[in-house]
């Protein structure tokens, strides 16, 4: 049975109402299901890219394991294999619903190898920004396309392991790619 209040809030979103921290993950998960179905038609490509999109309950659980950062005014988050960015959405939902002290700003760097997911990532990022704005939190996202491991290795090689030019992250939330 569908929770009526969540269902009503989702309907309001589709009719132009605001998305909330409580409806954010449900909405992103609906997009995940449709993207996963489209990917399933191209098994070879899905396997080659190691694409598996994290379901909402697992994303919510993963985000709940991140402890609140009371001292952080700005949180820098890394989502290094973002898919449709559901883990970023789960983190935003967690911060906005469960953290007793919230940051003033969340800055997320999202990395994805599949540029075909750009519209999905941008949609999720826009929803996260809307939720954060409603909660008085500034949300900024830097979306990058490429292989995170290769790109990060190149940065380290170029700048050195202890380079001060690399921006540190406070939180990394990721579900690694699966290759078969």
C-alpha positions in Angstrom: 0.0 0.0 0.0 1.3 3.5 -0.9 1.7 6.0 1.8 -1.0 8.6 1.0 0.9 11.7 2.1 4.0 10.8 0.1 1.8 10.0 -2.9 0.0 13.3 -2.5 3.3 15.2 -2.3 4.7 13.4 -5.4 1.5 14.4 -7.2 1.9 18.0 -6.2 5.5 17.9 -7.5 4.3 16.7 -10.9 1.7 19.4 -10.9 4.3 22.1 -10.3 4.5 22.0 -6.4 7.8 21.9 -4.5 9.7 18.8 -3.8 10.5 18.2 -0.1 13.3 16.3 1.7 10.7 13.5 2.3 9.7 13.1 -1.4 13.1 13.7 -3.0 14.3 10.1 -2.9 11.0 8.7 -4.1 11.1 10.9 -7.1 14.7 10.2 -7.9 14.1 6.5 -7.5 11.2 6.6 -10.0 13.7 8.0 -12.5 16.3 5.3 -11.5 13.8 2.6 -12.4 13.1 4.0 -15.8 16.8 4.5 -16.5 17.6 1.0 -15.3 15.0 -0.5 -17.6 16.4 1.4 -20.6 20.0 0.2 -19.7 18.8 -3.4 -19.4 18.1 -3.3 -23.1 21.9 -2.8 -23.7 23.4 -5.5 -21.4 26.9 -5.4 -23.1 27.2 -1.6 -22.6 25.8 -1.9 -19.0 28.3 -4.6 -18.2 31.2 -2.7 -19.9 30.5 0.4 -17.8 29.8 -1.5 -14.6 26.4 0.2 -14.3 24.1 -0.7 -11.5 21.9 2.0 -10.0 21.5 1.9 -6.3 17.9 1.3 -5.1 16.3 3.9 -2.8 16.4 1.7 0.4 20.1 1.1 0.0 20.8 4.7 -0.9 18.9 5.8 2.2 20.7 3.3 4.4 24.1 4.4 3.1 23.3 8.1 3.7 22.1 7.3 7.2 25.6 5.9 8.0 27.2 9.4 7.5 27.6 11.1 10.9 26.5 14.7 11.2 29.4 17.1 10.9 28.5 19.7 13.5 31.6 21.9 12.9 31.2 22.1 9.1 29.8 25.3 7.8 30.3 24.0 4.2 30.3 20.3 3.4 32.2 19.1 0.4 30.8 15.8 -0.9 32.2 13.4 -3.5 29.9 11.1 -5.4 32.4 9.4 -7.7 30.3 7.0 -9.7 27.0 8.9 -9.5 24.8 7.1 -12.0 21.5 9.1 -11.7 22.9 10.8 -8.5 20.6 8.9 -6.1 23.3 8.8 -3.4 23.6 12.5 -3.6 19.9 12.8 -3.2 19.9 10.4 -0.3 22.6 12.5 1.4 20.7 15.7 0.9 17.5 14.1 2.3 19.4 12.8 5.3 21.0 16.2 6.1 17.6 18.0 5.7 15.6 15.5 7.8 17.8 14.1 10.4 20.8 16.3 11.1 20.2 18.4 14.2 22.8 21.0 13.0 22.8 21.6 9.3 25.6 23.1 7.2 25.1 26.5 5.5 26.3 25.0 2.2 26.6 21.7 0.5 29.1 21.5 -2.4 28.9 18.2 -4.3 31.3 16.9 -7.0 29.6 14.2 -9.0 31.6 12.0 -11.4 30.0 9.7 -14.0 31.6 7.8 -16.9 28.4 7.7 -19.0 27.6 11.1 -20.6 24.2 9.7 -21.7 23.1 10.2 -18.1 23.7 14.0 -18.1 20.0 14.8 -18.2 19.2 12.4 -15.3 22.1 13.8 -13.2 21.1 17.4 -13.9 17.4 16.6 -13.0 18.5 15.1 -9.6 20.9 17.9 -8.9 18.1 20.5 -9.6 15.8 18.6 -7.2 18.6 18.6 -4.5 19.1 22.3 -5.0 15.3 22.9 -4.7 15.2 20.9 -1.4 18.2 22.6 0.0 16.9 26.0 -0.9 13.7 25.2 1.0 15.7 24.3 4.0 18.0 27.4 3.9 21.0 25.5 2.6 23.0 26.7 -0.4 23.6 23.7 -2.8 26.2 23.7 -5.5 27.2 20.9 -7.8 30.1 20.2 -10.1 29.2 17.5 -12.6 32.2 15.8 -14.3 32.2 13.2 -16.9 35.0 10.7 -17.0 36.5 7.7 -15.2 36.9 8.9 -11.6 39.8 6.5 -10.9 41.7 7.6 -14.0 41.0 11.3 -13.5 41.9 11.3 -9.8 45.1 9.4 -10.6 46.1 11.9 -13.2 45.5 14.8 -10.7 47.6 13.1 -8.1 50.4 12.3 -10.7 50.3 15.9 -11.9 50.0 17.6 -8.6 51.7 15.2 -6.2 50.0 13.1 -3.5 50.1 15.8 -0.9 49.2 18.7 -3.2 47.5 21.6 -1.5 45.7 22.5 -4.7 43.4 19.5 -4.4 40.2 20.4 -2.6 39.5 18.0 0.3 36.2 16.3 0.6 34.3 15.9 4.0 32.2 13.1 2.8 32.4 10.5 0.0 29.3 8.5 -0.8 29.6 5.9 -3.5 28.5 2.6 -4.7 31.4 1.3 -6.9 30.8 0.1 -10.4 30.3 -3.6 -11.0 32.1 -5.3 -13.9 31.1 -8.8 -15.0 
